[in-house]
């Protein structure tokens, strides 16, 4: 089983504004290959024979159980913010052990290790942008209607993967294969100092699903820390390696609302320096223009119905629609440069 958590990180810390926060990404400016090598024992241990590779099948690879608790935006003092009333969930099983085995095999394949490794000032070792050809199992899993239905159930809104390049972002941390990693070594530090393997941040995407693809047996710690509207820190139990672990591998898959009529607060700040920009810009532009196309078609249909019904033209309503689309395009201009 793979403990998973859903997070809707669109929030503000002052509780005064409904707009999303300014995302601060890593200082890495261009896609950079890591200098910190992944241990060979980890790579070898993940690979499987070709005849054992499988295609994703929701009937055998999906192992969903609802989380025991879903925290709402209201509970963290941010009611009305974000896209969904749900803020974050406790971990829950999502995939079977065999599904995780197949994912690990794709992540640590020779092709992926050669072409899809990145580093940033946030994370030393990442795998990103595997695509359909290098990681068909991962791609099919996160695009599976059955998986998306469960993810959407937890998130409180119907979701789809944000862009293909982020199916998925895999964060990798590992020892030398002999020593163990004790993440409690700094327990005497302040709460904020000991909180994370990744610094305080707002994600680039409105929703992320964090899936632990390391063995979760005997895991301790690894909470997700949220700063509430009052400034207090709230810790939610999360799927992370702690005592005695040789590895911590988490797959972070990003999502956006499926409906083109819901607000989309996706920004590219956090991923621009760890991605192939031409791929990301194309995928971002494609779905955003598709959303705009659907909005315009719906507006045009409404105008045709109004004309047939001989109702007067509503200037304020149409100007409001056009203003919203102008803001939507201006937001794209802020991201593409």
N, C-alpha and C positions, 0 to 999 in steps of 0.2 A: 504494500500500500504506500501511496505517496501523499503525505500530509500536504495540504494546500491551503492557501489563505487568499481571500479577495480583499482588495483595498481600493476605496474610492478616495484618493488623496487630495481632491480639489477642496481646499479650505483656506481660510485666512486666520491669522493668529490674533488679530485685534477684534474680531467679531463685528466690525463696523461696516464692511463692504461685501457685496454679493459677487464681486468680480473675482476671478481666480488669482492666486498669488503669482508673483514674478518668479519663474523658474530660474535657478542658478545651476548651470551645468558644470561638468568638470572643466578644468583649465586646458585640457587637451584640445587643440584646435583642428588637427587633421587626424585621419585614421592612422593608428600606429600599431605595429605588431609588438607583442610583449617581449620584454627582455628576460622576464622571469619564466623559466621553462617548466612546463607541466611534467611531473615525475613520470618516467616511463612505465613504472609499475601500475600507475593509474590508467594509462592508455591501454596497456596490454590486457589489464583485467576487465576492461569494458568491451573489448572487441569480441565478436562472435563469428562462427563460421557462416559463410554465405548461405548454406542450405538451411540455417536456423533463422534467417531473417523473415519477418512476417509483414503483411500489410495490416494497417490498423482496422480493427473490427470492434465496434462498440459493444457487441454482445459478449466478448471475452476480455477486452482490454479496459473497459470502463468499470470502475468499482466505487461509484459515488455513494457517500453517506452524508446526509446534511450536517452542517456544523452544529455544535451544541448551543452556540451563541452567535448572534449577529448584532454588532453594536451599531446604533443609529447615529446619524449626524446630530440629532437632538441630544443624545447621551454624551457627546463630546462638546456640547455647547455651540454647535454650528448648524442648528435647524434652519432649513431653507437654503443652505449653501450647496454647492456641487450639483450633480445631475440626478442622483438617486438619494432617497432618504437613508439608505444603508451606507455605513462608513467603512467598516472592516469586520471580518469574520474570524472566529477561532478556526484552527486547522481542521481539515476534513479530508477523508480519503477520496481520491478522484480516479486514479489509475491503478491497475493491477500490477503486481510485481513483474510480470512478463512485459507489460507495456513499458515500464521503467527500464528494463533490460534492453529493450529494442531502442529506446531513446538514447541511452548511454552509448550503445554501439554506434549510432549515427553521429553523436557529438564527438566521440573520440576516434572516428574513422580517419584514415590517412588524408583523404581529400579535405575534410573539414579542418583538421589540424594544420594543414598547409595553407589553406586559403581563408579561413574564417576566424582567426584569433585576433583579438584586440586588447589594448590596455588603455587605462585612463588614470587620472589622478585620484579617481574614486576606487577603481578596481584594478588589480594587477593582471588578472587573467580572465578574459571573457571570450565566449564564442558567440558570434552573431551572424545574421545574414546567411544561414545555411541554405535556404531555398528549397524548392521542391525536388531538385535533382539530387542534392547531397543528403537531404533528410526527409524523404517522402513520408515516413512513419510519423515524425513530429508534425509535419505540415498537415497531414490528413487528420491527425488526432485533434489539433486545435481548430480545424475547420469542420469537424464532425458535428452535424446537427444535434446529436445526442449530448455531446460534451458541452456545446454552446448552450443548450437548454439548461443544463445543470449550473453552469457558470452564471447564466442570466438569472436563474432562480435565487442564487445567493446574492448576486449584486442588486437585485430589485429592479432591474431594467434589462431589456433585451440587448445583448451585446454581440459584436463580431470582432475578430482580430483587427487591430488598428491598421497595421500595414504588414506586408509579407516579411519585410526585413527584420521585424521584431517577432517572428515566429522561429525561434524565441531568443531571448538574451540569456545566456547561461553563465553564471558567475561561478568561478572555480577557485577553491582554496584547498591546498593539500600539503601535507608534510613530506618527509623523505621516505616514508614507508616503514620506518622503524620507530621513530619517536611518536608520541601522542601529542595532540594539541589540546591545551587546557585553556579555554576561553574565560575561566573564572580567575585567572591569575591576577587580574587587576580589580578584584572585587572591593578593594579598599578605596578605589577612586570614587569620585562623585557619580551620581546617577547618570548625568549627561555624558561623562567621560567614558563610562563602561557600556554605553547603550548599543553600539552598533559596529558591524564590520563595514558599513557604509555610512558616510557622514549624514547629518541632518539634511533633508532635501525634500522638495516637491517633485513628483514624477512629471515627465513630459506628457504622459497620457492620463486621461481621467480615471481609468481602471487598470489595475494590474493583478494578475494571478501568479502567486509565487509558489512554485512546486518544488519540494525537496526531492531530489533524485539520488541522494545518498541513502544508505541504510539507516533507517530511523530507530532501530532497536536500541533502547537504553538512552536515547537522546534526552538531554536536559537543556534548559535555558532557551535562548534564541527568540526572545520576545520581540514583537514589533512595538516600537515606542511612538506614541502619538502626542503631539503637543496640542492641548485643547485650547478653546477660545480664551480661557482664563489664564493661560500660560503654564498650567500644570502639565506634568508628564504622565500619560496613561500608558501602561504596558499591557499589551495583548499577547497571550501565549501564541507562539508562532513556530513553524517547522524549521529549526536550525540546529546544527551540530554544536555540541558543547564538550562535555567531559570525555576525554579519552578518544576523540575522533581523529582519524588520519586525514579525512577529507570533509569538505563542505561544498556541495554542488547544488546550486539552486537555479531552477529555470524560471525566468520572469517573462511572462507572456502579457502583452499589452492589448487593451481592448478599447473600443469606442462604442457609442450607441448605434444600433442598427438603423434606427429611424433617422432619415435625413431631416426631420422636423424638430428633433431635439438639439439643444445647443451642443456644440463640439468645442471643447477647450484644449484640444491637442496642440502642443507646441513642439518644436524640434530642438530646443536649446539643449536638452540633456543627452541627445543622441547624435547631434551634428558632428562632433569631433570623434565619434567612434563608429562611423558608418561610411559606406560608399555613397557620397552625396547624390550622384546622378540617379541611383536606384531609389533612395529615400525620397528625393524631390519628385520623381515620377509617380511613385506610389501615393504619396501625400496629395499631389495635384490631382491624380486620377480620382480618388474617392471624394475629395472635396468638390471637384467639378461635377461628379455624378450626383452628389447631394444637392448642389445648386441646381442642376438640371431638373431633379425631382421637385424641388421647391417651385421652380418657375412653371413647370407643367401643371402642378396643383393650383398655382395662382391663376394661370391662364384658363384652366377648367372652371374655376370659380367665377372668373370674369365672364366667360361664355354663358354660364348658367344665369348670372345676373342679367345679362343683356337679353336673354330669351324671356326671362321673367319680367322684363321692362322696369327693373328697379333702377333708381338713379345711381350714377357713378359715385363711389365713395372715395373722395380725394384723400381724406385723412388715413383711411385704411390702406390704400395703395401706396401712399408715401411712406407709411410705417413699414410695409413689406419691403419696399425698395431700400429704405434706410438700413434695415436689418441685413439685406444682402450686400449692401455697400460695406458694412462693418465686417461681414464674413470675408469679402474679398480683400479688404484692408488687412485683416488678420493674416491672410495668406501671404501678402506682400511682406509682412513683418518676418515671416519664416523663410522665405525663399530669397536668398541673396548670395 
